[in-house]
Amino acid sequence: MIGSLARTAGLLLDRGQPVSTAERPGGSQRTEAVGAAGIRVPFRARSTAWSGTLVSIYPREAASAMTLVPGSVQRVLARCISPCASPVTAEQLNRSCFCLAVEPTALRSQLDQMLEPLGPTARLTAEHSNLFSALPFFVPKRTLGRMVDAVRALTAVAATRPYKEAALAWAPEIAQRDPGSPGGVLGFDFHLSEHGPRLIEINTNPGGLLLNALLAKAQQACLPDLSVPSDGIGAEISAVSTLIAEWRAQREIASDDIVAIVDEAPEGQFLYAEFALFKRLLESQGMRTAICDPADLHLVEGALRLGTHRIGLVYNRLTDFSFAGSGLTALRRAYVDGVVAVSPHPRAHAIWADKRNLSLLSNPALLADTGLPADAQGLIADVIPTTVRVSDDNRQALWNDRRNWFFKPAAGFGSRASYRGDKLTQKTWTQMAQQEYVAQALVRPSERHQAGEASPLKVDVRCYAYRGDVILFAARLYQGQTTNFRTPGGGFAPVLTLLDAAGSKPPVVTDSVDASVRPSK
């Protein structure tokens, strides 16, 4: 079902070779893939994807690479510190360095060319003009290491009986079913406070993984001797490997099954281009893939079908996390009956992404009951801001102290109906009583300054991970109360790891991304 040799976006994948000693054309070798922090990431999903075999990575030959007219964006060296040549802190670089990591216009054009065979609906529009930011965000290696440790500790606590029982106690009935897999890639969103990283929320269908993988391959390291880019190629491999691992964990893969990427009115979704990237990447691995609305699915003779095609795996991009909508009847029945693999699934959302769970993770008594080592408990207590469920008992006190809190709907997603306390009006506060909310101690995001008189951009850092293993770090730059893609100069941004002064530079995988995407020097 999976071809022995398959082309992907800017790389070739070949089965059966260990990543740690993969040879490149010409005989040179690359070492084990490293993540954004220069930390070797085991990518457990890779070892489960093809019966334990890993993949080697070969740059695509120049003759097959796309060509674009080089852009006009230049480094603004005059405004950089020293200019960008002396050991400095991440805070100083984010304040004073305006070297451009990538040219967004060229990157969007390259993405359009990649998706052109999939039809005009896959192309980006003016709505996506702020999808990518040109500026990188610098993060110290030790800070990313702290986030890696936090993800591992949280994965450990989520597997304990006390935590699962507490999280599932307020989950819908459909979440009580365990389909047998972890539930796909998770997005851990952090604000970087002056006291270290603080986890703001966890998402089970985090958007942007493949878009950020493309961005990572295109980025220009501003300080090549002091900073390390993310591993975009490894992220692409893990994106596919994770879906295959989820499929195999839930049910046997049949050769005539297809993958369905499912969302309501998918062609109208802001990240439809990423759906198309997943389709392109999955099909490069020999898996027939369709993008569809859940209303197009039908349960026929014990199989979930799209037309005449039997679906083996649903890559779920829906925001109805319990499949409660009237248009999801076939999908819901097929999932409950176990006739299709679904990732992410309702149980994963209940365990990870229900905002009420943050009140569990910030509860020392619950953490103690899990039996985790004291250092893991301390780490979780440190990175999770105090979170409480809003109730009749504490509503007035929270209103009085609202400037120190951030309010989120328990079942929310994409920052919708979320409010910073100091921006709340009495009218909105009254309306919020109609649904369940949590209040999280306010952690102000760090900032990325822009050149000239432009206002600073707020930053959050997303860690994509599976089974506790980090896949990729990416930043989102924005202005306003919450993340968005409407801010000029904002959008997804490359994360560059600022190495410790005494640290050595780990190996970095080179790739064949179009040179025009990188800003000219």
C-alpha positions as CSV (number, residue, x, y, z in Angstrom):
1,M,0.0,0.0,0.0
2,I,2.9,2.3,0.7
3,G,5.3,2.8,-2.2
4,S,8.9,1.9,-1.6
5,L,9.9,5.2,-3.0
6,A,7.8,8.3,-2.9
7,R,8.2,12.0,-3.6
8,T,7.1,14.5,-1.1
9,A,7.2,18.3,-0.8
10,G,10.9,19.0,-1.4
11,L,12.2,15.6,-0.4
12,L,12.3,11.9,-1.2
13,L,11.5,9.1,1.2
14,D,13.0,5.7,1.0
15,R,12.0,2.8,3.2
16,G,14.2,0.7,5.3
17,Q,17.2,2.8,6.1
18,P,18.0,4.0,9.6
19,V,17.7,7.8,10.0
20,S,20.8,8.0,12.2
21,T,23.1,7.0,9.2
22,A,21.1,8.1,6.2
23,E,23.4,8.8,3.2
24,R,23.0,11.7,0.9
25,P,24.0,11.7,-2.8
26,G,27.7,12.1,-2.9
27,G,28.3,9.8,0.1
28,S,27.9,12.3,2.9
29,Q,25.8,11.3,5.9
30,R,23.4,13.1,8.1
31,T,23.0,12.3,11.8
32,E,19.9,11.6,13.7
33,A,17.3,14.3,13.2
34,V,17.3,17.1,15.7
35,G,14.4,19.2,16.9
36,A,14.2,22.9,17.3
37,A,16.1,22.9,20.5
38,G,19.0,20.9,19.1
39,I,17.6,18.0,21.1
40,R,17.5,14.6,19.4
41,V,13.9,13.7,19.1
42,P,13.1,9.9,19.0
43,F,9.9,10.4,16.9
44,R,8.4,7.3,18.3
45,A,5.7,7.5,15.5
46,R,8.4,6.8,12.9
47,S,9.3,3.4,14.3
48,T,5.6,2.3,14.3
49,A,4.8,3.6,10.8
50,W,6.3,0.9,8.6
51,S,6.6,-2.2,10.8
52,G,9.5,-0.7,12.7
53,T,11.5,0.6,9.7
54,L,12.6,4.2,9.5
55,V,13.1,6.5,6.5
56,S,16.1,8.2,5.1
57,I,16.0,11.6,3.7
58,Y,17.4,12.7,0.4
59,P,17.4,16.2,-1.0
60,R,15.5,16.5,-4.2
61,E,17.8,17.0,-7.2
62,A,18.0,20.6,-8.4
63,A,16.5,19.7,-11.8
64,S,13.2,18.8,-10.2
65,A,13.0,21.8,-7.8
66,M,10.6,24.6,-8.5
67,T,12.0,27.9,-9.5
68,L,10.7,31.3,-8.5
69,V,11.9,34.8,-9.2
70,P,14.0,35.9,-6.2
71,G,12.3,38.4,-3.9
72,S,13.3,41.9,-3.1
73,V,13.4,41.5,0.7
74,Q,16.8,42.4,2.1
75,R,18.3,42.0,5.5
76,V,18.0,45.2,7.5
77,L,21.5,44.8,8.9
78,A,21.8,48.4,9.9
79,R,19.2,47.9,12.6
80,C,20.6,44.6,13.9
81,I,22.8,44.2,17.0
82,S,26.5,44.1,16.1
83,P,25.0,43.2,13.3
84,C,23.7,39.8,14.4
85,A,27.2,38.6,14.9
86,S,27.8,38.7,18.7
87,P,26.5,36.4,21.4
88,V,23.4,38.1,22.7
89,T,20.3,37.0,24.5
90,A,17.1,35.8,22.9
91,E,15.3,38.8,24.5
92,Q,17.7,41.2,22.9
93,L,17.4,39.6,19.5
94,N,13.6,39.6,19.6
95,R,13.8,43.3,20.5
96,S,16.5,44.5,18.1
97,C,17.2,42.0,15.3
98,F,15.2,42.4,12.2
99,C,16.9,40.0,9.8
100,L,14.2,38.3,7.8
101,A,14.0,34.5,8.2
102,V,11.8,33.9,5.2
103,E,10.1,35.8,2.4
104,P,6.4,35.2,2.9
105,T,5.3,36.2,-0.6
106,A,7.6,33.7,-2.2
107,L,6.7,31.0,0.3
108,R,3.0,31.5,-0.4
109,S,3.7,31.3,-4.2
110,Q,5.7,28.1,-3.7
111,L,2.8,26.6,-1.7
112,D,0.4,27.5,-4.4
113,Q,2.5,25.8,-7.0
114,M,2.7,22.7,-4.9
115,L,-1.1,22.6,-4.5
116,E,-2.0,23.6,-8.1
117,P,-2.6,20.0,-9.2
118,L,-5.3,19.7,-6.5
119,G,-7.4,22.5,-8.0
120,P,-8.1,26.2,-7.6
121,T,-9.8,25.8,-4.2
122,A,-6.5,24.7,-2.6
123,R,-4.8,28.0,-3.5
124,L,-4.2,30.7,-1.0
125,T,-6.2,33.9,-1.2
126,A,-5.9,37.5,0.0
127,E,-7.3,36.2,3.3
128,H,-3.9,34.4,3.8
129,S,-1.7,37.4,3.4
130,N,-0.7,37.2,7.0
131,L,-0.3,33.4,7.2
132,F,3.4,33.6,7.5
133,S,5.7,36.1,9.2
134,A,9.0,37.1,7.8
135,L,10.6,37.5,11.3
136,P,12.0,34.6,13.3
137,F,11.4,34.2,17.0
138,F,14.5,33.3,19.1
139,V,14.1,31.0,22.1
140,P,17.0,29.9,24.3
141,K,17.8,26.2,24.1
142,R,17.2,25.7,27.8
143,T,13.7,27.2,27.5
144,L,12.8,24.8,24.7
145,G,14.3,22.0,26.8
146,R,12.0,23.0,29.6
147,M,9.0,22.7,27.3
148,V,10.1,19.3,26.1
149,D,10.4,18.1,29.7
150,A,6.9,19.5,30.4
151,V,5.4,17.7,27.5
152,R,6.9,14.4,28.6
153,A,5.7,15.0,32.2
154,L,2.2,15.9,31.0
155,T,2.0,12.8,28.9
156,A,3.0,10.7,31.9
157,V,0.3,12.3,34.1
158,A,-2.4,11.9,31.4
159,A,-1.8,8.1,31.4
160,T,-2.5,7.8,35.2
161,R,-5.7,6.4,36.5
162,P,-6.5,9.4,38.9
163,Y,-6.2,11.9,36.1
164,K,-8.1,9.9,33.5
165,E,-10.9,9.2,35.9
166,A,-11.2,12.9,36.8
167,A,-11.0,14.1,33.2
168,L,-13.5,11.5,31.9
169,A,-16.0,12.3,34.8
170,W,-17.2,15.4,32.9
171,A,-16.7,14.0,29.4
172,P,-19.5,13.0,27.1
173,E,-20.5,9.3,26.7
174,I,-18.7,8.8,23.4
175,A,-15.4,9.7,25.1
176,Q,-15.7,6.8,27.4
177,R,-14.8,4.4,24.5
178,D,-11.1,3.8,24.2
179,P,-10.3,3.1,20.5
180,G,-6.8,1.9,21.3
181,S,-4.6,4.8,20.1
182,P,-3.3,8.0,21.8
183,G,-5.3,10.2,19.5
184,G,-2.9,11.9,17.2
185,V,-0.6,14.9,17.3
186,L,-1.2,17.4,20.1
187,G,-0.5,21.1,20.2
188,F,0.9,22.5,23.5
189,D,0.7,26.3,23.5
190,F,3.1,28.2,25.7
191,H,3.6,31.8,26.7
192,L,7.2,32.6,27.6
193,S,7.1,34.5,30.8
194,E,10.0,36.1,32.6
195,H,9.9,33.1,34.9
196,G,9.9,30.5,32.2
197,P,7.4,28.9,29.8
198,R,3.8,28.6,30.9
199,L,1.3,26.3,29.3
200,I,-1.8,28.1,28.2
201,E,-3.7,25.3,26.6
202,I,-3.6,21.9,24.8
203,N,-5.3,21.1,21.5
204,T,-6.0,17.8,19.9
205,N,-6.3,19.0,16.3
206,P,-3.6,21.6,16.2
207,G,-3.5,23.4,12.8
208,G,-0.4,24.4,11.0
209,L,1.9,21.4,11.4
210,L,2.7,20.9,7.7
211,L,2.6,24.6,7.0
212,N,5.2,25.2,9.7
213,A,7.2,22.2,8.4
214,L,7.3,24.0,5.1
215,L,8.2,27.3,6.9
216,A,11.0,25.5,8.8
217,K,12.5,24.2,5.6
218,A,12.5,27.7,4.1
219,Q,13.9,29.6,7.0
220,Q,17.3,31.4,7.0
221,A,19.3,31.0,10.2
222,C,20.1,34.6,11.1
223,L,23.0,33.5,13.5
224,P,24.2,30.3,12.0
225,D,26.9,29.8,14.6
226,L,24.5,30.6,17.5
227,S,21.1,29.4,16.4
228,V,19.5,26.3,15.1
229,P,16.3,26.1,12.9
230,S,13.5,23.5,13.4
231,D,13.5,20.2,11.6
232,G,10.9,20.7,8.9
233,I,11.7,17.4,7.0
234,G,11.4,15.4,10.2
235,A,8.1,17.1,10.9
236,E,6.7,16.0,7.5
237,I,7.8,12.4,8.2
238,S,6.3,12.4,11.6
239,A,3.0,13.9,10.4
240,V,2.4,10.9,8.1
241,S,4.0,8.3,10.5
242,T,1.7,9.4,13.3
243,L,-1.5,9.0,11.2
244,I,-0.4,5.5,10.1
245,A,0.5,4.6,13.7
246,E,-3.0,5.8,14.8
247,W,-4.6,3.7,12.0
248,R,-2.7,0.6,12.9
249,A,-3.4,0.9,16.6
250,Q,-7.2,1.1,16.0
251,R,-7.7,-1.5,13.3
252,E,-6.0,-3.5,10.5
253,I,-5.1,-1.5,7.4
254,A,-6.7,-3.0,4.3
255,S,-5.2,-2.4,0.8
256,D,-8.4,-1.0,-0.6
257,D,-9.2,1.4,2.3
258,I,-8.8,5.1,1.7
259,V,-8.1,8.0,4.1
260,A,-10.7,10.7,4.5
261,I,-9.7,14.2,5.7
262,V,-13.0,15.4,7.2
263,D,-14.2,18.8,8.2
264,E,-17.4,20.8,7.6
265,A,-17.4,22.6,4.3
266,P,-13.6,21.9,4.1
267,E,-12.9,24.1,1.0
268,G,-14.1,27.1,3.1
269,Q,-11.8,26.4,6.0
270,F,-8.9,28.9,6.6
271,L,-6.4,26.1,6.7
272,Y,-7.8,24.1,3.7
273,A,-4.4,24.4,2.1
274,E,-3.0,22.3,4.9
275,F,-5.7,19.7,4.2
276,A,-4.4,19.6,0.7
277,L,-0.8,19.3,1.9
278,F,-1.8,16.2,3.9
279,K,-3.6,14.7,0.9
280,R,-0.5,15.3,-1.2
281,L,1.8,13.8,1.4
282,L,-0.4,10.8,2.1
283,E,-0.8,10.0,-1.6
284,S,2.9,10.2,-2.1
285,Q,3.1,7.3,0.3
286,G,0.6,5.3,-1.7
287,M,-2.5,6.0,0.3
288,R,-5.5,7.1,-1.6
289,T,-6.9,10.2,0.2
290,A,-10.0,12.4,-0.1
291,I,-11.0,15.6,1.5
292,C,-14.7,15.7,2.3
293,D,-17.6,17.0,4.4
294,P,-18.9,14.6,7.1
295,A,-22.3,14.8,5.4
296,D,-20.8,13.0,2.4
297,L,-20.1,9.9,4.5
298,H,-22.5,7.0,4.7
299,L,-22.6,3.8,6.8
300,V,-23.3,1.0,4.4
301,E,-23.2,-2.7,5.4
302,G,-20.9,-2.2,8.3
303,A,-18.5,0.1,6.6
304,L,-18.1,3.9,6.4
305,R,-18.0,4.9,2.8
306,L,-17.4,8.0,0.6
307,G,-19.3,7.1,-2.5
308,T,-18.2,3.5,-3.3
309,H,-14.9,3.8,-1.4
310,R,-14.5,2.2,2.0
311,I,-12.8,4.5,4.5
312,G,-10.2,3.0,6.8
313,L,-9.0,6.2,8.5
314,V,-10.7,9.5,9.2
315,Y,-8.2,12.3,9.8
316,N,-10.6,14.4,11.9
317,R,-10.3,18.1,11.6
318,L,-13.8,18.8,13.0
319,T,-14.4,21.1,15.9
320,D,-17.5,19.1,17.1
321,F,-15.3,17.0,19.3
322,S,-18.1,14.6,20.4
323,F,-19.7,14.1,17.0
324,A,-23.0,15.4,18.4
325,G,-24.1,17.3,15.3
326,S,-27.0,16.0,13.1
327,G,-24.7,15.9,10.1
328,L,-22.2,13.5,11.9
329,T,-24.6,10.6,12.4
330,A,-22.7,8.2,10.1
331,L,-19.3,9.1,11.4
332,R,-20.5,8.8,15.0
333,R,-22.0,5.4,14.4
334,A,-19.0,4.1,12.6
335,Y,-16.7,5.3,15.3
336,V,-18.8,3.8,18.1
337,D,-19.0,0.5,16.2
338,G,-15.3,0.4,15.7
339,V,-15.5,0.0,11.9
340,V,-13.3,3.0,11.1
341,A,-10.1,4.5,12.7
342,V,-10.5,8.1,13.7
343,S,-7.7,10.5,14.7
344,P,-8.0,12.6,16.7
345,H,-10.9,10.9,18.5
346,P,-13.4,12.1,21.2
347,R,-11.5,10.4,24.0
348,A,-8.3,12.2,23.2
349,H,-10.1,15.5,23.3
350,A,-11.7,14.6,26.7
351,I,-8.3,13.6,28.1
352,W,-6.3,16.5,26.7
353,A,-8.2,19.4,25.3
354,D,-11.2,20.1,27.6
355,K,-10.2,23.4,29.2
356,R,-11.5,22.1,32.6
357,N,-8.6,19.7,32.7
358,L,-6.3,22.6,33.3
359,S,-7.9,22.9,36.7
360,L,-6.8,19.3,37.3
361,L,-3.3,19.9,36.1
362,S,-2.9,22.9,38.4
363,N,-4.3,21.0,41.4
364,P,-1.4,19.8,43.7
365,A,-3.6,17.2,45.4
366,L,-4.6,15.6,42.1
367,L,-1.0,15.5,41.0
368,A,0.1,13.9,44.2
369,D,-2.6,11.2,43.7
370,T,-1.1,10.3,40.3
371,G,2.0,8.9,42.0
372,L,4.4,10.8,39.6
373,P,7.9,11.6,40.9
374,A,8.1,14.8,42.9
375,D,10.2,16.5,40.2
376,A,7.6,15.8,37.5
377,Q,4.8,17.1,39.8
378,G,6.9,20.2,40.5
379,L,7.5,20.8,36.8
380,I,3.8,20.5,35.9
381,A,2.8,22.8,38.9
382,D,5.4,25.3,37.6
383,V,4.3,25.4,33.9
384,I,0.5,25.3,34.4
385,P,-0.9,28.6,35.5
386,T,-3.5,28.4,38.2
387,T,-6.8,27.5,36.6
388,V,-10.3,27.3,38.2
389,R,-13.8,26.5,36.9
390,V,-16.1,29.5,37.0
391,S,-19.0,28.7,39.3
392,D,-21.7,30.6,41.3
393,D,-19.4,30.4,44.3
394,N,-16.5,32.2,42.8
395,R,-18.1,34.2,40.0
396,Q,-18.2,37.5,41.9
397,A,-14.7,37.2,43.3
398,L,-13.4,36.5,39.8
399,W,-15.2,39.5,38.4
400,N,-13.7,41.7,41.1
401,D,-10.2,40.4,40.3
402,R,-10.8,40.0,36.6
403,R,-7.7,41.9,35.5
404,N,-5.5,39.1,36.7
405,W,-7.4,36.3,34.9
406,F,-8.0,35.1,31.3
407,F,-11.4,33.4,30.6
408,K,-12.0,30.5,28.2
409,P,-15.1,28.4,27.4
410,A,-14.5,24.9,28.7
411,A,-15.4,23.4,25.3
412,G,-13.8,26.2,23.3
413,F,-11.3,26.1,20.4
414,G,-9.4,28.6,18.3
415,S,-9.6,31.3,21.0
416,R,-13.3,31.8,20.3
417,A,-15.3,33.5,23.0
418,S,-12.1,33.8,25.1
419,Y,-11.5,37.1,27.0
420,R,-8.7,38.8,28.9
421,G,-10.3,40.0,32.1
422,D,-9.4,43.6,31.8
423,K,-11.2,43.7,28.4
424,L,-14.5,42.2,29.8
425,T,-17.6,44.3,29.9
426,Q,-20.5,43.6,32.4
427,K,-22.7,42.7,29.4
428,T,-20.3,40.1,28.1
429,W,-19.7,38.7,31.6
430,T,-23.4,38.2,32.1
431,Q,-23.6,36.4,28.7
432,M,-20.7,34.1,29.7
433,A,-22.9,32.6,32.5
434,Q,-24.8,30.7,29.8
435,Q,-22.0,28.3,29.3
436,E,-19.2,26.8,31.4
437,Y,-16.0,28.8,31.6
438,V,-12.6,28.4,33.2
439,A,-10.5,31.2,34.5
440,Q,-6.7,31.0,34.1
441,A,-4.2,33.2,35.9
442,L,-3.1,35.7,33.3
443,V,0.3,35.1,31.8
444,R,1.2,37.9,29.4
445,P,2.8,36.8,26.2
446,S,6.3,37.7,25.2
447,E,6.9,40.2,22.4
448,R,8.6,40.3,19.0
449,H,9.5,43.8,18.0
450,Q,9.4,45.0,14.4
451,A,11.5,47.5,12.5
452,G,10.7,51.2,12.5
453,E,7.6,52.5,14.3
454,A,5.5,49.3,14.0
455,S,4.0,48.1,17.3
456,P,5.5,44.9,18.9
457,L,3.8,41.6,18.1
458,K,2.7,39.2,20.8
459,V,4.0,35.7,20.7
460,D,3.0,32.2,21.7
461,V,5.0,29.1,21.0
462,R,3.3,25.9,19.9
463,C,4.9,22.6,20.5
464,Y,3.6,19.8,18.2
465,A,4.1,16.4,19.9
466,Y,3.0,12.8,19.8
467,R,3.2,10.3,22.7
468,G,5.4,12.7,24.6
469,D,7.9,13.1,21.7
470,V,8.3,16.6,20.3
471,I,7.9,16.9,16.6
472,L,8.2,20.7,15.9
473,F,8.2,24.1,17.5
474,A,6.5,27.0,15.8
475,A,5.7,30.6,16.9
476,R,2.5,32.6,16.2
477,L,2.9,36.4,16.0
478,Y,-0.2,38.6,16.5
479,Q,-1.8,41.6,18.0
480,G,-5.0,41.7,20.0
481,Q,-6.3,39.6,22.8
482,T,-5.7,36.2,21.2
483,T,-3.8,34.6,18.3
484,N,-5.1,35.4,14.8
485,F,-3.9,35.7,11.2
486,R,-5.1,39.2,10.6
487,T,-2.1,41.1,11.9
488,P,0.2,42.7,9.3
489,G,3.7,41.2,9.8
490,G,2.2,38.4,12.0
491,G,1.3,34.7,11.3
492,F,3.2,31.5,11.7
493,A,6.9,32.3,12.4
494,P,10.1,30.2,12.5
495,V,11.5,29.3,15.9
496,L,15.3,29.6,16.0
497,T,17.0,28.0,19.0
498,L,19.5,30.3,20.6
499,L,22.2,28.0,21.8
500,D,23.7,28.3,25.3
501,A,27.0,30.2,25.2
502,A,29.0,27.1,26.1
503,G,27.0,24.8,24.0
504,S,28.1,23.4,20.7
505,K,26.0,23.5,17.5
506,P,24.2,20.2,16.8
507,P,24.0,18.9,13.3
508,V,21.3,20.5,11.1
509,V,19.7,18.7,8.2
510,T,20.0,20.6,4.9
511,D,17.1,20.6,2.4
512,S,16.2,21.6,-1.1
513,V,13.6,24.2,-0.5
514,D,13.6,26.9,-3.2
515,A,16.3,29.4,-2.7
516,S,13.9,32.2,-3.7
517,V,11.9,31.6,-0.5
518,R,15.0,32.6,1.6
519,P,15.6,36.3,1.6
520,S,18.6,37.4,-0.3
521,K,21.6,38.6,1.7
